[in-house]
Amino acid sequence: MAGDFICRTVAKVLRDEDMIDGAMQGINMTGGGVGVACADVVSKRNEDEKLLIAAPNGATIRLAQGAFPGADADDLRWLASFGAEDGAIAVATDSEIEDLRELVGMMKADPCSASFAGGSAVGGGGTSIS
């Protein structure tokens, strides 16, 4: 979802600033997100100088870690960071944990003493670890 938003926003800015004529076509690639897009660019469209790939920070980090077979962060020319994704750690209102220092101390004493769950924007999936 974030990559789609970035692509549509960049296209709108380029049109609004009269930097392109007409529309830019956006293509959503399912089944691996940025990994699929990067592999496609490297193997099929590497010479297309008008092609942009947009990816959320999490996917970009996974690319840099080598998480996508056939896709390598060094195969791309990085142009810009569109924005930052803020994160937060929250606990239930009735939790005994008052602040981050207390949570870290608890985890150091017993790494299995807490479970974590995470997510992204609506439709973006989520992850939990415990």
All heavy atoms as an XYZ file, in Angstrom:
911
protein
N       0.807     -1.197      0.000
C       0.000      0.000      0.000
C       0.854      1.267      0.000
O       0.545      2.200     -0.703
C      -0.911      0.027      1.225
C      -1.988     -1.009      1.217
S      -3.106     -0.688     -0.125
C      -4.417     -1.767      0.250
N       1.921      1.301      0.770
C       2.748      2.509      0.829
C       3.413      2.782     -0.503
O       3.482      3.926     -0.948
C       3.790      2.375      1.933
N       3.911      1.730     -1.180
C       4.535      1.911     -2.482
C       3.558      2.475     -3.497
O       3.899      3.353     -4.298
N       2.329      2.000     -3.481
C       1.295      2.491     -4.380
C       1.032      3.971     -4.110
O       0.949      4.784     -5.041
C       0.013      1.674     -4.197
C      -1.094      2.122     -5.128
O      -0.986      1.841     -6.331
O      -2.046      2.752     -4.648
N       0.925      4.343     -2.854
C       0.705      5.743     -2.482
C       1.862      6.618     -2.961
O       1.661      7.699     -3.513
C       0.539      5.867     -0.957
C       0.493      7.292     -0.482
C      -0.647      8.064     -0.664
C       1.589      7.857      0.136
C      -0.689      9.387     -0.230
C       1.558      9.173      0.569
C       0.417      9.940      0.386
N       3.089      6.137     -2.758
C       4.260      6.904     -3.182
C       4.244      7.103     -4.696
O       4.453      8.213     -5.192
C       5.566      6.221     -2.730
C       5.680      6.247     -1.193
C       6.787      6.892     -3.362
C       6.773      5.354     -0.640
N       4.001      6.024     -5.439
C       3.975      6.133     -6.903
C       2.915      7.116     -7.376
O       3.171      7.953     -8.243
C       3.740      4.764     -7.531
S       5.192      3.700     -7.490
N       1.727      7.014     -6.832
C       0.651      7.927     -7.249
C       0.974      9.374     -6.887
O       0.693     10.304     -7.646
C      -0.671      7.506     -6.620
C      -1.199      6.206     -7.194
C      -2.495      5.782     -6.486
N      -2.858      4.443     -6.840
C      -3.521      4.106     -7.950
N      -3.877      5.032     -8.801
N      -3.811      2.847     -8.191
N       1.586      9.588     -5.740
C       1.937     10.937     -5.319
C       3.031     11.519     -6.200
O       2.951     12.678     -6.635
C       2.367     10.949     -3.843
O       1.300     10.419     -3.050
C       2.712     12.352     -3.375
N       4.059     10.729     -6.487
C       5.139     11.198     -7.364
C       4.582     11.527     -8.745
O       4.911     12.571     -9.330
C       6.270     10.159     -7.451
C       7.246     10.496     -8.576
C       7.005     10.068     -6.124
N       3.726     10.672     -9.283
C       3.125     10.925    -10.595
C       2.341     12.229    -10.594
O       2.433     13.030    -11.539
C       2.231      9.753    -10.996
N       1.576     12.464     -9.530
C       0.785     13.702     -9.446
C       1.707     14.927     -9.393
O       1.470     15.928    -10.084
C      -0.134     13.671     -8.223
C      -1.004     14.921     -8.117
C      -1.907     14.884     -6.915
C      -2.788     16.097     -6.761
N      -2.438     17.331     -7.388
N       2.742     14.865     -8.609
C       3.672     16.001     -8.506
C       4.342     16.261     -9.856
O       4.451     17.408    -10.297
C       4.723     15.746     -7.404
C       5.841     16.777     -7.471
C       4.076     15.756     -6.026
N       4.782     15.209    -10.534
C       5.426     15.382    -11.840
C       4.471     16.006    -12.860
O       4.867     16.861    -13.653
C       5.960     14.045    -12.353
C       7.132     13.457    -11.563
C       7.480     12.075    -12.089
C       8.345     14.377    -11.581
N       3.197     15.576    -12.828
C       2.190     16.173    -13.719
C       1.917     17.625    -13.331
O       1.878     18.514    -14.178
C       0.889     15.376    -13.676
C       0.865     14.190    -14.592
C      -0.538     13.607    -14.722
N      -1.273     13.466    -13.481
C      -1.209     12.411    -12.663
N      -0.432     11.388    -12.962
N      -1.912     12.368    -11.553
N       1.697     17.868    -12.037
C       1.382     19.222    -11.566
C       2.501     20.215    -11.885
O       2.247     21.397    -12.105
C       1.121     19.226    -10.061
C      -0.187     18.540     -9.674
O      -0.981     18.186    -10.580
O      -0.403     18.338     -8.461
N       3.731     19.746    -11.878
C       4.885     20.609    -12.150
C       5.248     20.637    -13.635
O       6.298     21.166    -14.007
C       6.091     20.161    -11.317
C       5.896     20.306     -9.821
C       5.715     21.756     -9.398
O       6.423     22.633     -9.925
O       4.843     22.014     -8.532
N       4.388     20.030    -14.468
C       4.615     19.954    -15.919
C       5.956     19.323    -16.269
O       6.622     19.730    -17.231
C       4.502     21.347    -16.569
C       3.090     21.897    -16.497
O       2.135     21.099    -16.643
O       2.945     23.121    -16.290
N       6.343     18.331    -15.500
C       7.598     17.626    -15.771
C       7.366     16.403    -16.658
O       8.323     15.852    -17.200
C       8.264     17.231    -14.454
C       8.633     18.447    -13.610
S       9.286     18.009    -11.997
C      10.942     17.504    -12.447
N       6.106     15.972    -16.773
C       5.758     14.877    -17.675
C       4.471     15.233    -18.393
O       3.672     16.024    -17.893
C       5.576     13.519    -16.934
C       4.445     13.600    -15.894
C       6.880     13.063    -16.309
C       4.067     12.262    -15.282
N       4.306     14.686    -19.581
C       3.060     14.826    -20.322
C       2.230     13.584    -20.069
O       2.751     12.471    -20.080
C       3.333     14.957    -21.822
C       4.078     16.241    -22.154
O       3.809     17.260    -21.501
O       4.942     16.209    -23.048
N       0.958     13.749    -19.859
C       0.097     12.588    -19.684
C       0.246     11.958    -18.317
O       0.603     12.609    -17.344
N      -0.015     10.673    -18.303
C      -0.036      9.949    -17.024
C       1.126      8.977    -16.914
O       1.695      8.551    -17.908
C      -1.350      9.175    -16.908
N       1.477      8.657    -15.695
C       2.417      7.577    -15.430
C       1.590      6.359    -15.057
O       0.622      6.470    -14.309
C       3.342      7.926    -14.247
C       4.403      8.939    -14.566
S       5.412      9.336    -13.109
C       6.268      7.815    -12.812
N       1.969      5.220    -15.555
C       1.251      3.990    -15.230
C       1.849      3.375    -13.977
O       3.063      3.205    -13.878
C       1.343      2.999    -16.381
C       0.635      1.698    -16.099
C       0.799      0.696    -17.235
O       1.574      0.896    -18.147
N       0.067     -0.388    -17.141
N       0.995      3.053    -13.030
C       1.430      2.361    -11.824
C       1.072      0.885    -11.922
O      -0.016      0.531    -12.369
N       1.986      0.034    -11.537
C       1.745     -1.401    -11.560
C       2.025     -1.951    -10.175
O       3.140     -1.821     -9.663
C       2.660     -2.109    -12.582
C       2.419     -1.554    -13.989
C       2.429     -3.617    -12.553
C       3.437     -2.028    -15.008
N       1.010     -2.544     -9.559
C       1.206     -3.188     -8.266
C       1.619     -4.632     -8.509
O       0.968     -5.347     -9.263
C      -0.089     -3.148     -7.448
C      -0.409     -1.743     -6.996
O       0.431     -1.056     -6.446
N      -1.623     -1.295     -7.243
N       2.698     -5.063     -7.877
C       3.202     -6.415     -8.043
C       3.007     -7.174     -6.738
O       3.591     -6.809     -5.726
C       4.667     -6.390     -8.451
C       4.911     -5.574     -9.705
S       6.620     -5.579    -10.186
C       6.497     -6.614    -11.622
N       2.190     -8.191     -6.772
C       1.894     -8.951     -5.567
C       2.871    -10.111     -5.406
O       3.572    -10.483     -6.333
C       0.465     -9.508     -5.613
O       0.344    -10.357     -6.746
C      -0.560     -8.401     -5.701
N       2.881    -10.656     -4.201
C       3.669    -11.859     -3.954
C       5.091    -11.592     -3.533
O       5.979    -12.388     -3.762
N       5.363    -10.496     -2.923
C       6.715    -10.236     -2.448
C       7.084     -8.775     -2.524
O       8.184     -8.389     -2.176
N       6.171     -7.954     -3.013
C       6.364     -6.516     -3.015
C       7.639     -6.076     -3.686
O       7.882     -6.381     -4.855
N       8.465     -5.377     -2.950
C       9.676     -4.788     -3.522
C      10.627     -5.858     -4.058
O      11.322     -5.627     -5.037
C      10.375     -3.853     -2.505
C      11.002     -4.631     -1.379
C      11.409     -2.989     -3.190
N      10.642     -7.029     -3.466
C      11.502     -8.093     -3.976
C      11.110     -8.505     -5.381
O      11.957     -8.675     -6.261
N       9.823     -8.656     -5.628
C       9.324     -9.002     -6.957
C       9.622     -7.862     -7.931
O      10.091     -8.088     -9.048
C       7.806     -9.298     -6.917
C       7.235     -9.443     -8.313
C       7.544    -10.553     -6.101
N       9.356     -6.638     -7.532
C       9.595     -5.488     -8.402
C      11.073     -5.370     -8.766
O      11.413     -5.154     -9.931
C       9.109     -4.209     -7.728
N      11.959     -5.521     -7.795
C      13.394     -5.401     -8.059
C      13.880     -6.506     -8.990
O      14.638     -6.253     -9.922
C      14.186     -5.421     -6.758
S      13.942     -3.943     -5.778
N      13.453     -7.726     -8.733
C      13.856     -8.838     -9.593
C      13.366     -8.614    -11.016
O      14.089     -8.887    -11.986
C      13.327    -10.158     -9.037
N      12.152     -8.090    -11.168
C      11.599     -7.810    -12.488
C      12.422     -6.743    -13.198
O      12.762     -6.883    -14.380
C      10.140     -7.368    -12.358
C       9.477     -7.167    -13.697
O       9.274     -8.174    -14.410
O       9.166     -6.013    -14.046
N      12.747     -5.673    -12.493
C      13.528     -4.590    -13.093
C      14.906     -5.094    -13.518
O      15.358     -4.858    -14.635
C      13.679     -3.404    -12.106
C      14.729     -2.422    -12.582
C      12.350     -2.715    -11.933
N      15.576     -5.795    -12.616
C      16.933     -6.258    -12.906
C      16.952     -7.249    -14.071
O      17.803     -7.177    -14.949
C      17.575     -6.870    -11.639
C      18.886     -7.554    -11.958
C      17.777     -5.785    -10.589
N      15.978     -8.144    -14.110
C      16.011     -9.188    -15.143
C      15.366     -8.770    -16.458
O      15.778     -9.240    -17.513
C      15.331    -10.452    -14.625
O      13.944    -10.249    -14.456
N      14.383     -7.875    -16.435
C      13.631     -7.578    -17.651
C      13.672     -6.122    -18.100
O      13.524     -5.837    -19.277
C      12.158     -7.967    -17.466
C      11.926     -9.422    -17.159
C      10.448     -9.660    -16.900
C      10.211    -11.070    -16.382
N       8.841    -11.232    -15.904
N      13.818     -5.200    -17.154
C      13.635     -3.785    -17.505
C      14.782     -2.913    -17.024
O      14.615     -1.719    -16.797
C      12.314     -3.297    -16.909
C      11.117     -4.109    -17.403
C       9.835     -3.659    -16.795
N       9.491     -2.331    -17.295
C       8.432     -1.659    -16.870
N       7.632     -2.156    -15.961
N       8.170     -0.460    -17.347
N      15.941     -3.486    -16.914
C      17.081     -2.776    -16.344
C      17.492     -1.552    -17.152
O      18.094     -0.630    -16.616
C      18.262     -3.734    -16.180
C      19.201     -3.296    -15.088
O      18.799     -2.607    -14.156
N      20.449     -3.678    -15.201
N      17.199     -1.522    -18.439
C      17.584     -0.396    -19.291
C      16.498      0.680    -19.367
O      16.692      1.690    -20.031
C      17.910     -0.907    -20.700
C      19.031     -1.941    -20.737
C      20.334     -1.427    -20.142
O      20.698     -0.261    -20.402
O      20.979     -2.191    -19.392
N      15.371      0.477    -18.707
C      14.259      1.434    -18.757
C      14.545      2.579    -17.795
O      14.332      2.473    -16.591
C      12.944      0.733    -18.397
C      11.727      1.617    -18.599
O      11.892      2.846    -18.798
O      10.613      1.075    -18.552
N      15.013      3.683    -18.341
C      15.435      4.810    -17.504
C      14.277      5.622    -16.936
O      14.480      6.515    -16.129
C      16.363      5.725    -18.293
C      15.688      6.366    -19.487
C      16.648      7.167    -20.354
O      17.802      6.751    -20.488
O      16.209      8.196    -20.862
N      13.056      5.305    -17.341
C      11.886      6.033    -16.844
C      11.087      5.221    -15.833
O       9.965      5.564    -15.507
C      10.991      6.429    -18.017
C      11.660      7.409    -18.956
C      10.752      7.779    -20.084
C      11.451      8.760    -21.013
N      10.572      9.154    -22.115
N      11.670      4.170    -15.331
C      10.981      3.277    -14.403
C      11.378      3.606    -12.970
O      12.554      3.761    -12.658
C      11.350      1.823    -14.718
C      10.751      0.768    -13.816
C       9.247      0.676    -14.041
C      11.399     -0.574    -14.092
N      10.378      3.722    -12.125
C      10.604      3.966    -10.700
C      10.028      2.810     -9.894
O       9.000      2.251    -10.255
C       9.904      5.254    -10.253
C      10.295      6.554    -10.935
C       9.367      7.669    -10.487
C      11.736      6.900    -10.617
N      10.674      2.480     -8.805
C      10.153      1.511     -7.851
C       9.973      2.260     -6.533
O      10.859      2.991     -6.102
C      11.130      0.343     -7.609
C      11.390     -0.424     -8.886
C      10.598     -0.581     -6.530
C      12.479     -1.464     -8.734
N       8.842      2.072     -5.916
C       8.598      2.689     -4.614
C       8.292      1.577     -3.620
O       7.581      0.634     -3.939
C       7.431      3.661     -4.698
N       8.850      1.698     -2.448
C       8.656      0.664     -1.434
C       8.652      1.285     -0.048
O       9.362      2.262      0.197
C       9.777     -0.362     -1.523
N       7.880      0.721      0.854
C       7.908      1.206      2.237
C       9.243      0.870      2.889
O       9.975     -0.015      2.435
C       6.750      0.471      2.896
C       6.539     -0.744      2.064
C       6.936     -0.378      0.672
N       9.555      1.578      3.954
C      10.842      1.385      4.627
C      11.094     -0.062      5.026
O      12.208     -0.561      4.870
C      10.927      2.278      5.871
C      11.007      3.741      5.518
O      11.314      4.107      4.392
N      10.722      4.593      6.478
N      10.079     -0.737      5.549
C      10.272     -2.121      5.989
C      10.716     -3.023      4.859
O      11.624     -3.851      5.017
N      10.108     -2.887      3.686
C      10.476     -3.704      2.535
C      11.871     -3.347      2.046
O      12.644     -4.220      1.641
C       9.451     -3.537      1.422
N      12.208     -2.073      2.090
C      13.531     -1.634      1.662
C      14.605     -2.207      2.580
O      15.662     -2.647      2.123
C      13.597     -0.096      1.638
O      12.533      0.389      0.818
C      14.906      0.391      1.095
N      14.339     -2.225      3.864
C      15.286     -2.814      4.821
C      15.455     -4.302      4.553
O      16.566     -4.824      4.546
C      14.825     -2.545      6.275
C      14.957     -1.057      6.594
C      15.600     -3.403      7.266
C      14.263     -0.629      7.856
N      14.352     -5.000      4.291
C      14.425     -6.437      3.985
C      15.222     -6.678      2.709
O      15.981     -7.629      2.622
C      13.024     -7.027      3.873
C      12.306     -7.006      5.234
C      11.048     -7.824      5.256
N      11.393     -9.231      5.081
C      10.738    -10.062      4.287
N       9.703     -9.657      3.586
N      11.109    -11.310      4.188
N      15.090     -5.800      1.726
C      15.881     -5.904      0.500
C      17.368     -5.773      0.829
O      18.192     -6.569      0.368
C      15.454     -4.824     -0.498
C      16.266     -4.739     -1.787
C      16.080     -5.995     -2.620
C      15.865     -3.506     -2.577
N      17.715     -4.793      1.648
C      19.109     -4.587      2.033
C      19.669     -5.774      2.818
O      20.864     -6.059      2.764
C      19.243     -3.300      2.851
N      18.809     -6.494      3.534
C      19.238     -7.661      4.307
C      19.327     -8.926      3.460
O      19.682     -9.974      3.969
C      18.264     -7.901      5.462
C      18.290     -6.816      6.509
C      17.180     -6.986      7.544
O      16.105     -7.516      7.256
N      17.444     -6.513      8.752
N      18.978     -8.829      2.178
C      19.038    -10.000      1.303
C      17.861    -10.945      1.459
O      17.965    -12.130      1.148
N      16.723    -10.434      1.900
C      15.563    -11.286      2.166
C      14.814    -11.705      0.903
O      13.986    -12.595      0.960
C      14.594    -10.566      3.113
N      15.096    -11.052     -0.227
C      14.379    -11.362     -1.465
C      15.330    -12.034     -2.450
O      16.194    -11.373     -3.017
C      13.795    -10.093     -2.090
C      12.862     -9.340     -1.192
C      13.204     -8.094     -0.702
C      11.635     -9.879     -0.835
C      12.340     -7.389      0.121
C      10.763     -9.187     -0.012
C      11.115     -7.941      0.465
N      15.182    -13.333     -2.699
C      16.057    -14.020     -3.657
C      15.980    -13.368     -5.039
O      14.899    -13.030     -5.517
C      15.499    -15.447     -3.707
C      14.724    -15.605     -2.440
C      14.198    -14.238     -2.115
N      17.129    -13.164     -5.652
C      17.169    -12.575     -6.983
C      17.106    -11.063     -6.995
O      17.117    -10.453     -8.058
N      17.028    -10.452     -5.846
C      16.975     -8.990     -5.761
C      18.027     -8.526     -4.766
O      18.133     -9.051     -3.670
C      15.589     -8.532     -5.313
N      18.804     -7.540     -5.173
C      19.886     -7.040     -4.341
C      19.806     -5.508     -4.317
O      19.613     -4.877     -5.360
C      21.225     -7.494     -4.933
C      22.407     -7.161     -4.061
O      22.433     -6.066     -3.464
O      23.316     -7.991     -3.973
N      19.961     -4.927     -3.170
C      19.879     -3.473     -3.030
C      20.900     -2.760     -3.915
O      20.663     -1.638     -4.364
C      20.075     -3.076     -1.569
N      22.027     -3.411     -4.212
C      23.050     -2.798     -5.046
C      22.683     -2.781     -6.528
O      23.362     -2.149     -7.329
C      24.393     -3.524     -4.858
C      24.948     -3.341     -3.458
O      24.668     -2.293     -2.833
O      25.659     -4.240     -2.982
N      21.612     -3.468     -6.911
C      21.165     -3.487     -8.304
C      20.345     -2.252     -8.671
O      19.980     -2.086     -9.834
C      20.305     -4.728     -8.577
C      21.107     -6.011     -8.513
O      22.310     -5.968     -8.811
O      20.522     -7.048     -8.151
N      20.061     -1.400     -7.692
C      19.206     -0.235     -7.915
C      19.978      1.048     -7.659
O      20.939      1.064     -6.893
C      17.999     -0.285     -6.980
C      17.147     -1.550     -7.065
C      16.124     -1.558     -5.960
C      16.476     -1.644     -8.420
N      19.538      2.131     -8.280
C      20.073      3.455     -8.004
C      19.063      4.142     -7.097
O      17.929      4.425     -7.485
C      20.242      4.258     -9.287
C      20.839      5.641     -9.007
C      21.076      6.467    -10.265
N      21.920      5.749    -11.195
C      21.553      5.445    -12.448
N      20.383      5.814    -12.895
N      22.368      4.797    -13.246
N      19.455      4.389     -5.874
C      18.556      4.967     -4.877
C      18.497      6.477     -5.081
O      19.505      7.159     -5.066
C      19.052      4.619     -3.473
C      19.039      3.139     -3.267
C      20.075      2.277     -3.480
C      17.929      2.339     -2.875
N      19.668      0.984     -3.233
C      18.363      0.991     -2.863
C      16.609      2.619     -2.536
C      17.523     -0.061     -2.517
C      15.785      1.572     -2.195
C      16.241      0.257     -2.182
N      17.277      6.990     -5.259
C      17.108      8.403     -5.572
C      16.661      9.250     -4.395
O      17.124     10.365     -4.222
C      16.082      8.573     -6.702
C      16.439      7.942     -8.031
C      15.302      8.160     -9.019
C      17.735      8.507     -8.575
N      15.716      8.770     -3.635
C      15.140      9.624     -2.604
C      14.432      8.798     -1.549
O      14.035      7.665     -1.784
C      14.138     10.586     -3.236
N      14.293      9.411     -0.408
C      13.431      8.864      0.631
C      12.199      9.740      0.653
O      12.286     10.968      0.791
C      14.150      8.901      1.983
O      13.285      8.450      2.994
N      11.048      9.131      0.502
C       9.795      9.880      0.391
C       9.310     10.351      1.750
O       8.723     11.397      1.884
C       8.744      8.985     -0.277
C       7.494      9.705     -0.633
C       7.401     10.426     -1.806
C       6.393      9.663      0.202
C       6.243     11.086     -2.150
C       5.219     10.316     -0.130
C       5.150     11.035     -1.313
N       9.531      9.564      2.756
C       9.062      9.916      4.088
C       9.516      8.870      5.081
O      10.158      7.899      4.721
N       9.204      9.075      6.284
C       9.588      8.135      7.328
C       8.343      7.497      7.924
O       7.288      8.119      7.993
C      10.383      8.850      8.415
N       8.492      6.270      8.325
C       7.397      5.576      8.992
C       7.659      5.616     10.490
O       8.660      5.106     10.965
C       7.342      4.120      8.527
C       7.022      3.981      7.061
C       7.045      2.534      6.612
O       6.518      1.673      7.339
O       7.595      2.282      5.553
N       6.757      6.254     11.199
C       6.885      6.324     12.645
C       6.451      5.007     13.267
O       5.599      4.308     12.730
C       6.020      7.458     13.205
C       6.510      8.810     12.734
O       7.725      8.975     12.583
O       5.677      9.693     12.513
N       7.034      4.688     14.363
C       6.651      3.489     15.087
C       6.346      3.825     16.533
O       6.717      4.890     17.029
N       5.650      2.941     17.182
C       5.298      3.153     18.578
C       5.220      1.805     19.282
O       4.943      0.788     18.664
C       3.960      3.871     18.696
N       5.480      1.825     20.560
C       5.259      0.657     21.412
C       4.188      1.073     22.399
O       4.311      2.102     23.072
C       6.543      0.233     22.156
C       7.610     -0.196     21.151
C       6.238     -0.893     23.134
C       8.953     -0.509     21.775
N       3.116      0.311     22.457
C       2.008      0.643     23.345
C       1.657     -0.577     24.183
O       1.896     -1.714     23.779
C       0.793      1.078     22.530
N       1.125     -0.330     25.345
C       0.652     -1.405     26.223
C      -0.785     -1.096     26.621
O      -1.258      0.035     26.486
C       1.541     -1.551     27.488
C       2.966     -1.947     27.119
C       1.550     -0.270     28.309
N      -1.470     -2.107     27.089
C      -2.844     -1.912     27.551
C      -2.859     -0.913     28.701
O      -1.894     -0.785     29.465
C      -3.436     -3.244     28.007
N      -3.955     -0.194     28.833
C      -4.046      0.832     29.876
C      -3.882      0.260     31.276
O      -3.421      0.953     32.178
C      -5.390      1.593     29.798
O      -6.458      0.660     29.857
C      -5.471      2.407     28.526
N      -4.216     -1.024     31.468
C      -4.077     -1.619     32.800
C      -2.748     -2.364     32.977
O      -2.544     -3.064     33.965
C      -5.252     -2.545     33.108
C      -5.377     -3.695     32.117
O      -4.655     -3.702     31.089
O      -6.211     -4.588     32.368
N      -1.804     -2.186     32.059
C      -0.499     -2.838     32.148
C       0.312     -2.285     33.316
O       0.192     -1.115     33.672
C       0.288     -2.617     30.855
O       1.611     -3.104     30.993
N       1.157     -3.127     33.877
C       2.054     -2.690     34.947
C       3.266     -1.950     34.389
O       3.974     -1.278     35.127
C       2.500     -3.891     35.768
C       1.367     -4.567     36.518
C       1.822     -5.795     37.285
O       3.036     -6.048     37.383
O       0.943     -6.512     37.797
N       3.502     -2.053     33.092
C       4.652     -1.394     32.457
C       4.331      0.089     32.288
O       3.327      0.460     31.683
C       4.975     -2.046     31.102
C       5.290     -3.527     31.286
C       6.125     -1.313     30.407
C       5.353     -4.307     29.988
N       5.204      0.943     32.836
C       4.979      2.383     32.821
C       5.761      3.105     31.724
O       5.343      4.157     31.253
C       5.352      2.990     34.182
C       4.458      2.529     35.321
C       3.049      3.090     35.200
O       2.890      4.225     34.716
O       2.099      2.378     35.593
N       6.931      2.573     31.347
C       7.745      3.266     30.349
C       8.689      2.283     29.652
O       8.770      1.106     30.019
C       8.525      4.429     30.971
C       9.426      3.997     32.125
O       9.963      2.874     32.105
O       9.615      4.792     33.055
N       9.406      2.770     28.640
C      10.293      1.918     27.848
C      11.430      1.349     28.688
O      11.799      0.177     28.542
C      10.854      2.708     26.657
C      11.740      1.917     25.696
C      10.988      0.744     25.075
C      12.282      2.841     24.609
N      11.975      2.138     29.573
C      13.070      1.676     30.433
C      12.627      0.441     31.236
O      13.343     -0.547     31.360
C      13.529      2.787     31.365
C      14.678      2.353     32.281
C      15.285      3.516     33.047
N      16.096      4.281     32.099
C      15.987      5.601     31.896
N      15.124      6.305     32.577
N      16.754      6.212     31.038
N      11.412      0.477     31.761
C      10.878     -0.642     32.528
C      10.688     -1.881     31.633
O      11.003     -2.998     32.024
C       9.544     -0.242     33.159
C       9.040     -1.232     34.190
C       7.811     -0.696     34.897
O       7.708      0.528     35.113
O       6.956     -1.537     35.237
N      10.184     -1.677     30.417
C      10.004     -2.790     29.485
C      11.344     -3.421     29.129
O      11.486     -4.651     29.151
C       9.299     -2.308     28.206
C       9.176     -3.340     27.090
C       8.329     -4.533     27.529
C       8.616     -2.696     25.833
N      12.340     -2.604     28.835
C      13.665     -3.129     28.493
C      14.255     -3.896     29.671
O      14.804     -4.990     29.502
C      14.609     -1.991     28.041
C      16.043     -2.479     27.917
C      14.129     -1.396     26.724
N      14.118     -3.387     30.870
C      14.614     -4.083     32.060
C      13.934     -5.430     32.237
O      14.582     -6.434     32.552
N      12.638     -5.456     32.032
C      11.870     -6.690     32.138
C      12.352     -7.707     31.102
O      12.547     -8.879     31.402
C      10.392     -6.369     31.935
C       9.449     -7.533     32.168
S       7.728     -6.990     31.963
C       7.530     -7.270     30.222
N      12.578     -7.251     29.865
C      13.015     -8.137     28.790
C      14.441     -8.647     29.031
O      14.759     -9.788     28.699
C      12.941     -7.420     27.444
C      11.536     -7.027     27.031
S      10.448     -8.420     26.742
C      11.243     -9.174     25.353
N      15.288     -7.812     29.605
C      16.649     -8.260     29.930
C      16.617     -9.342     30.992
O      17.370    -10.304     30.930
C      17.505     -7.082     30.401
C      17.987     -6.200     29.283
C      18.868     -5.077     29.830
C      19.400     -4.200     28.723
N      20.228     -3.098     29.251
N      15.752     -9.176     31.977
C      15.649    -10.157     33.055
C      15.051    -11.467     32.568
O      15.465    -12.546     32.981
C      14.821     -9.586     34.215
N      14.062    -11.377     31.669
C      13.390    -12.578     31.148
C      12.893    -12.278     29.737
O      11.817    -11.697     29.572
C      12.219    -12.969     32.055
C      11.480    -14.211     31.548
O      11.937    -14.840     30.566
O      10.434    -14.535     32.136
N      13.673    -12.664     28.708
C      13.298    -12.357     27.330
C      11.930    -12.898     26.917
O      11.327    -12.377     25.981
C      14.400    -13.010     26.502
C      15.560    -13.118     27.421
C      14.966    -13.332     28.788
N      11.417    -13.881     27.598
C      10.108    -14.449     27.250
C       8.967    -13.825     28.045
O       7.837    -14.311     28.013
C      10.121    -15.961     27.469
S      11.282    -16.823     26.389
N       9.243    -12.746     28.754
C       8.229    -12.166     29.641
C       7.215    -11.284     28.933
O       6.262    -10.825     29.551
C       8.917    -11.366     30.754
O       9.659    -10.292     30.196
N       7.385    -11.027     27.645
C       6.440    -10.173     26.932
C       6.260    -10.670     25.501
O       7.144    -11.322     24.948
C       6.930     -8.728     26.919
N       5.114    -10.382     24.937
C       4.818    -10.674     23.538
C       4.627     -9.359     22.812
O       4.168     -8.379     23.405
C       3.542    -11.504     23.411
O       3.700    -12.754     24.021
N       4.973     -9.329     21.538
C       4.826     -8.119     20.728
C       3.982     -8.420     19.511
O       4.029     -9.506     18.958
C       6.204     -7.619     20.254
C       7.076     -7.131     21.359
C       7.858     -8.017     22.075
C       7.115     -5.792     21.683
C       8.677     -7.570     23.099
C       7.926     -5.330     22.706
C       8.706     -6.228     23.422
N       3.220     -7.444     19.080
C       2.458     -7.542     17.836
C       2.648     -6.222     17.093
O       2.786     -5.170     17.714
C       0.976     -7.786     18.131
N       2.688     -6.289     15.795
C       2.884     -5.081     15.016
C       2.022     -5.094     13.779
O       1.532     -6.135     13.363
N       1.853     -3.962     13.195
C       1.060     -3.871     11.991
C       1.386     -2.598     11.244
O       2.146     -1.773     11.704
N       0.805     -2.482     10.079
C       0.985     -1.291      9.273
C      -0.383     -0.707      8.950
O      -1.349     -0.987      9.656
C       1.761     -1.651      8.001
O       1.087     -2.666      7.289
N      -0.450      0.032      7.893
C      -1.720      0.649      7.514
C      -2.770     -0.411      7.206
O      -2.446     -1.568      6.963
C      -1.501      1.543      6.301
N      -4.014     -0.004      7.190
C      -5.102     -0.908      6.877
C      -4.798     -1.592      5.546
O      -4.446     -0.948      4.568
C      -6.436     -0.125      6.793
C      -7.535     -1.044      6.307
C      -6.769      0.478      8.131
N      -4.887     -2.921      5.546
C      -4.604     -3.686      4.344
C      -3.136     -4.029      4.184
O      -2.759     -4.748      3.270
N      -2.288     -3.528      5.072
C      -0.857     -3.738      4.933
C      -0.341     -4.944      5.680
O       0.849     -5.211      5.670
N      -1.192     -5.673      6.354
C      -0.739     -6.862      7.071
C      -0.177     -6.503      8.428
O      -0.183     -5.372      8.860
N       0.356     -7.458      9.080
C       0.918     -7.234     10.391
C       1.765     -8.399     10.821
O       1.775     -9.451     10.190
N       2.480     -8.226     11.889
C       3.393     -9.238     12.376
C       3.300     -9.296     13.881
O       3.119     -8.274     14.525
C       4.854     -8.885     11.988
O       4.917     -8.703     10.589
C       5.810     -9.973     12.422
N       3.432    -10.476     14.422
C       3.518    -10.580     15.878
C       4.646    -11.532     16.232
O       4.956    -12.442     15.489
C       2.207    -11.080     16.477
O       1.935    -12.384     16.029
N       5.295    -11.231     17.325
C       6.339    -12.109     17.846
C       6.082    -12.299     19.328
O       5.551    -11.427     19.999
C       7.751    -11.562     17.605
C       7.920    -10.150     18.216
C       8.103    -11.560     16.134
C       9.317     -9.602     18.139
N       6.430    -13.458     19.821
C       6.309    -13.660     21.268
C       7.372    -14.621     21.720
O       8.025    -15.264     20.942
C       4.916    -14.189     21.620
O       4.639    -15.371     20.928
